[in-house]
Amino acid sequence: MVKHIIIWNFKEELSADERAAAAEKIKSGLEGLMGQIDGLTEIKVFTNPFESSNGDLMLDSTFTSEDALKGYQVNPKHIEVATFVRSVVGSRKCFDFEL
């Protein structure tokens, strides 16, 4: 099993309302990929960080293998959501590892 964790920060110029709407769209878009991409076994987007956090939202996903993760990254359904994500985030941190 492979974990794929991402932490994003929204672009500074987004208003609070724009951030909230973007967070919901990202959450529904990414979580909606469950059952649609081979090898994706879990996917959850967290959108309500504590004030002590230094990220605005987090993706926690699990794949059957590194090859499954690579397939997800080029899957057109994922790319569609990722294109929106890139339009509203200013920074991204990623940590992938094997369980």
N, C-alpha and C positions, 0 to 999 in steps of 0.2 A: 504494500500500500504506500502511496505517495501523498503527502500533504502539500498544498499550494495555498500559501497565506499572502494576502496583499493588504497593505494599509495605504489609503489615499488621503490626501488633503485637497479640499476644494480650492478652486482659484479664488484669490482674495477679492476680486471684484464682484463675486456673486452675493446677492442679498440673502438674508436669512430665509426668506420664502423660496428663493431660487434653489438654495442648498437643500431645503426640505423636500422640494419637488424632485430634485435630481437624485437625492438619496432614495426616495421611494421608487423612482424609475429604475435605478441601478439594482436595487434589491429585487424588485419583481422581475426584471429582465434576466438577471443572473440566476436567481432561484428557479425561474421558469425553464431553465435549461436541464433541470433534473429529469431523467428519463428520456432525454433527446440526444445525448452524446454518449457514445460507447465508452465504458470505463469510468465514467463519472459516478461515484457512489454516494457522495454527500456534497451539498453546497449550501452555504448560509452566509448572508450578508448582515452584518451588525451595524446599526445606524445611530445608536444612542450612547456614545461614549461618555464616561465620567469626565469631569473637568480636568482631572489629572492626566488624561490621555493627550498624546500629541498627534493623533490622527483623527480624521473626521468620520471615516467609515472603514470597515474591515471585511474582507472576503476570507472565509475559511472553507476550503474545499478538499475533497479526498478523491483520489483516483486509484485504479487497480494497479497501475504501473507508470513508470516515467514515459513510456510510449503513449499511454492513454492521455497523459497530461499534454504531450506534444500534439496529439491529435485534436484535443480540445482547443489548443491555442490557434490552430488554423481552421477550425470548423466555422463555416459561414454563419451559423446561428450565434456563436460566441463573438465572432468578429463584428456582427451587427451591434451587439450590446457594448462591446469594447470601444467601438467608434464613438458611441455616445459618451461613455465614461471619459475618454480622452478629451472630449470637448468641454468638460466641466471640472476636471481635476488639474491641479497645478503640480502635484508631486505624487510619486508612487514608490513604495518600498515593497519588495517581494522576497519571500523566503520559501524555498521548496526543499523538501527533505523526505527521506524514506523512513517509514515507521518500522 
